Amino acid sequence: MTAQPSLSRRAAAELVGTTGLLVVVIGSGLKAAELSRDTGVALIANSFASAIGLGLIITIFEPLSGAHLNPVITLTSWWSRRTGGEGLGGREALVYTAAQGAGAIGGALLADLMFGRTPGTFATQVRDGGHLLIGEVVATAGLVLLIQGLGRIGRSRLVPVAVAAYIAAAIWFTSSGSFANPAGTIGRSFSDSFTGIAPGSLPGFVGAQLIGGILGLALAALLYGTGRGAGSEAGAGYRPGFGRGAKAASADGTSPTKAAYETVG
């Protein structure tokens, strides 16, 4: 049996991972805006870099903490445990969420420092309107459905690539640009840049993301059922070998990592 990493190590992984994610998202946006005045070209570069960075960060940190990087994903993990599956307890979920928030803000400040900007300057880009909030609901619901769905059909190993590809696409097909992450959204408000969001727009976006998370869980239950079949542990937050009551091998003799159920964001 693989020992579960301590909560402090998992929290550190969430903090560092979320910091890295915001550095990638904001930093690539700053570089893109610096090199081109064409918004479309800048968005192509930003979405491409963000997707690659996200996939790599998930791959690196998933074995430690599950690489949630996103409070919505952490909450789905907590809910999974409450409904009889593997997942995070309430205290763990709170620690994860706090680490993600701190990491997101730290990543925004670091990105601004790298580009010679004054760190901590709040964003002025207002993002409001019902159509943008609908976009955030759709983006977040799709993300949760993707992660839950892959877990429940036993394809969790595809999560890093699938989530990276989904975010790259969702940046383009949603009206909001697919923030889909409350911590990341808050972090972006600390940088007045291409990817920023004014603090006044935060309540609407975060609320829409939480609604999207609930909708994604409901769709996963509707489409895949609530039973714990192969791979249905999705949402737990770390590999079964790290999980509560994990067995050294399954009934067919395969190791716990054979049934990995990573969750990310």
C-alpha positions as a printed Julia matrix, in Angstrom:
265×3 Matrix{Float64}:
   0.0    0.0     0.0
   1.28   3.46   -0.85
   1.27   5.79    2.11
  -0.99   8.8     1.9
   0.94  12.1     1.78
   0.39  14.27    4.83
  -2.21  16.99    4.61
   0.53  19.6     4.84
   2.31  18.14    1.8
  -0.92  17.95   -0.15
  -1.76  21.54    0.78
   1.71  22.63   -0.32
   1.17  20.88   -3.64
  -2.15  22.69   -4.11
  -0.57  26.03   -3.21
   2.44  25.64   -5.51
   0.36  24.14   -8.31
  -2.23  26.92   -8.23
   0.54  29.51   -8.06
   2.06  27.98  -11.18
  -1.28  27.9   -12.94
  -1.88  31.62  -12.39
   1.68  32.46  -13.44
   1.05  30.59  -16.7
  -2.38  32.13  -17.37
  -1.53  35.72  -16.47
   2.07  35.62  -17.67
   1.16  34.26  -21.09
  -1.57  36.9   -21.36
   0.93  39.65  -20.55
   3.44  38.34  -23.07
   0.78  37.92  -25.74
  -0.53  41.46  -25.26
   3.06  42.74  -25.31
   3.84  41.09  -28.64
   0.58  41.7   -30.5
  -2.14  44.33  -30.5
  -4.47  41.88  -32.22
  -6.79  40.53  -29.52
  -7.46  37.36  -31.47
  -3.78  36.55  -31.85
  -3.2   37.3   -28.17
  -6.04  34.99  -27.15
  -4.69  32.17  -29.33
  -1.32  32.44  -27.65
  -2.83  32.73  -24.17
  -5.17  29.75  -24.59
  -2.41  27.59  -26.09
   0.06  28.33  -23.3
  -2.6   28.0   -20.58
  -3.66  24.56  -21.83
  -0.11  23.23  -22.04
   0.79  24.64  -18.63
  -2.34  23.24  -17.01
  -1.73  19.75  -18.39
   1.85  19.75  -17.14
   0.91  21.05  -13.69
  -1.78  18.39  -13.31
   0.69  15.68  -14.33
   3.3   16.86  -11.82
   1.08  17.43   -8.79
  -1.65  14.82   -9.24
   0.27  12.06   -7.44
   0.57  14.29   -4.37
  -2.76  16.05   -3.93
  -4.9   15.11   -6.91
  -4.01  18.5    -8.47
  -7.43  20.04   -7.85
  -6.14  23.62   -8.24
  -9.76  24.67   -8.07
 -12.24  24.95   -5.15
 -15.07  23.63   -7.3
 -13.17  20.4    -7.89
 -12.34  20.19   -4.2
 -16.01  20.6    -3.32
 -16.99  17.81   -5.72
 -14.44  15.6    -3.99
 -15.91  16.47   -0.59
 -19.4   15.73   -1.88
 -18.25  12.41   -3.31
 -17.12  11.32    0.14
 -20.37  12.47    1.74
 -22.32  10.33   -0.71
 -20.35   7.17    0.0
 -17.39   7.43   -2.34
 -13.74   8.25   -1.81
 -12.88  11.9    -1.34
 -11.8   14.66    0.99
 -13.13  15.24    4.48
 -14.43  18.64    5.51
 -11.18  19.77    7.15
  -9.13  18.64    4.17
 -11.43  20.48    1.77
 -11.06  23.69    3.78
  -7.27  23.4     3.8
  -7.19  22.69    0.07
  -9.42  25.68   -0.68
  -7.33  28.03    1.45
  -4.13  26.82   -0.24
  -5.66  27.32   -3.68
  -6.77  30.85   -2.87
  -3.37  31.82   -1.48
  -1.62  30.23   -4.44
  -3.82  32.03   -6.96
  -3.14  35.44   -5.43
   0.56  34.66   -5.13
   0.7   33.56   -8.76
  -0.89  36.82   -9.93
   1.6   38.9    -7.94
   4.53  36.83   -9.22
   3.42  37.15  -12.84
   3.25  40.93  -12.54
   6.69  41.03  -10.91
   8.19  38.99  -13.74
   6.97  41.52  -16.29
   8.12  44.56  -14.35
   4.63  45.61  -13.34
   3.45  46.86   -9.98
   2.14  43.76   -8.16
  -1.23  43.91   -6.51
  -2.82  46.42   -8.88
  -6.46  45.41   -9.07
  -7.89  44.61  -12.47
 -10.15  47.19  -14.12
 -11.66  44.93  -16.78
 -15.35  44.67  -15.93
 -16.94  41.39  -16.91
 -20.67  41.51  -16.28
 -23.89  40.63  -18.02
 -26.1   37.57  -17.86
 -24.6   36.06  -21.02
 -21.14  35.93  -19.41
 -22.52  34.28  -16.29
 -24.23  31.66  -18.42
 -20.87  31.09  -20.08
 -19.28  30.45  -16.68
 -22.02  28.02  -15.68
 -21.5   26.09  -18.92
 -17.7   26.15  -18.64
 -17.65  24.89  -15.05
 -20.38  22.3   -15.55
 -18.51  20.9   -18.52
 -15.26  20.7   -16.57
 -16.87  18.83  -13.67
 -18.76  16.51  -16.01
 -15.55  15.73  -17.9
 -13.6   14.82  -14.76
 -16.46  12.89  -13.17
 -17.29  11.11  -16.41
 -13.74   9.97  -17.1
 -13.47   8.67  -13.56
 -16.72   6.75  -13.69
 -15.84   4.99  -16.95
 -12.35   4.1   -15.75
 -10.48   6.55  -18.01
  -8.98   8.79  -15.34
  -5.5    8.54  -16.82
  -6.76  10.78  -19.6
  -7.61  13.6   -17.19
  -4.45  15.74  -17.65
  -4.72  15.78  -21.43
  -8.52  15.93  -21.5
  -8.78  18.84  -19.04
  -6.05  20.78  -20.83
  -7.82  20.28  -24.16
 -11.2   21.19  -22.67
  -9.93  24.45  -21.2
  -8.22  25.4   -24.46
 -11.51  24.86  -26.29
 -13.74  26.42  -23.62
 -11.72  29.65  -23.66
 -13.04  30.01  -27.2
 -16.53  28.51  -27.13
 -17.8   30.22  -23.97
 -18.76  33.88  -23.82
 -16.91  34.34  -20.52
 -13.56  32.93  -21.61
 -13.94  29.95  -19.26
 -12.47  31.04  -15.94
 -14.23  28.01  -14.35
 -12.23  28.31  -11.12
 -13.15  30.51   -8.12
  -9.57  30.67   -6.82
  -8.22  31.49  -10.25
 -10.9   34.13  -10.74
 -10.0   35.83   -7.47
  -6.31  35.63   -8.36
  -6.9   37.29  -11.72
  -8.49  40.26  -10.0
  -5.05  41.06   -8.53
  -3.56  41.76  -11.96
  -4.74  44.57  -14.21
  -3.89  42.7   -17.38
  -5.24  40.92  -20.44
  -6.71  38.09  -18.36
  -7.88  40.21  -15.42
 -11.32  40.67  -13.93
 -12.43  43.66  -11.88
 -13.16  42.87   -8.22
 -16.74  44.05   -8.67
 -17.32  41.25  -11.18
 -16.16  38.51   -8.79
 -19.46  37.71   -7.01
 -21.29  36.97  -10.23
 -18.51  34.84  -11.69
 -17.86  32.84   -8.51
 -21.59  32.27   -8.01
 -21.94  31.07  -11.6
 -19.01  28.69  -11.14
 -20.55  27.16   -8.03
 -23.85  26.68   -9.85
 -21.94  25.12  -12.73
 -20.23  22.71  -10.36
 -23.58  21.54   -8.97
 -24.96  21.18  -12.49
 -21.91  19.16  -13.55
 -22.37  16.77  -10.62
 -26.06  16.38  -11.43
 -25.31  15.63  -15.08
 -22.67  13.07  -14.1
 -25.16  11.31  -11.83
 -27.82  11.39  -14.54
 -25.56  10.07  -17.28
 -23.36   7.64  -15.36
 -25.42   6.87  -12.28
 -24.41   7.21   -8.65
 -23.07   3.7    -8.16
 -19.39   3.04   -7.6
 -18.49   1.04  -10.65
 -15.08   0.87  -12.31
 -13.43   4.22  -11.99
 -16.41   5.73  -10.23
 -14.23   7.06   -7.44
 -13.64  10.19   -9.51
 -13.7   13.27   -7.39
 -11.8   11.82   -4.47
  -8.78  13.99   -5.01
  -5.86  11.55   -4.94
  -5.06   8.05   -6.08
  -6.72   5.13   -4.34
  -3.35   4.16   -2.89
  -3.46   7.45   -1.0
  -7.11   7.21   -0.11
  -8.97   6.33    3.04
  -9.22   2.57    3.4
  -7.44   1.85    0.12
  -6.54  -1.77   -0.51
  -3.16  -2.9    -1.76
  -4.77  -4.62   -4.73
  -8.2   -5.01   -6.24
 -10.16  -8.23   -6.58
  -8.56  -8.98   -9.95
  -5.06  -8.45   -8.57
  -4.37  -5.09  -10.12
  -2.67  -2.4    -8.09
  -4.56   0.64   -6.82
  -2.88   2.88   -9.35
  -4.51   0.86  -12.09
  -7.8    2.4   -11.06
  -6.58   5.94  -10.56
  -9.31   8.47  -10.2
  -7.55  11.81  -10.45
  -9.5   15.03  -10.12
  -8.2   18.37  -11.28
  -9.06  21.89  -12.25
